[in-house]
């Protein structure tokens, strides 16, 4: 689990897939409204980094300015298109958790 200091420093870190492919840069970090635990980050993806894609932070590893997530670049690229906002709605959160199929979360 990420601590608060790591979360504060994540902005603009490079994000890589578990296979070593560059996915993009961290743009935002979202913490659970109740627990305060950071669950999601958006990563700039697409041509010229113009799209932001939600990526589950639960199993991310941080080393220096590099964040490695346990997903392929293609998997992240095809995540549900949820516009980045201040808060995720319960429906958006369910859709994203469903896509990432994370067993530890039941929205």
HELIX and SHEET records of a PDB file:
HELIX    1   1 UNK A    4  UNK A    9  1                                   6    
HELIX    2   2 UNK A   47  UNK A   49  5                                   3    
HELIX    3   3 UNK A   73  UNK A   77  1                                   5    
HELIX    4   4 UNK A   90  UNK A  100  1                                  11    
SHEET    1   A 6 UNK A  51  UNK A  56  0                                        
SHEET    2   A 6 UNK A  38  UNK A  45 -1                                        
SHEET    3   A 6 UNK A  22  UNK A  31 -1                                        
SHEET    4   A 6 UNK A  14  UNK A  16 -1                                        
SHEET    5   A 6 UNK A  66  UNK A  68  1                                        
SHEET    6   A 6 UNK A  61  UNK A  63 -1                                        
END                                                                             
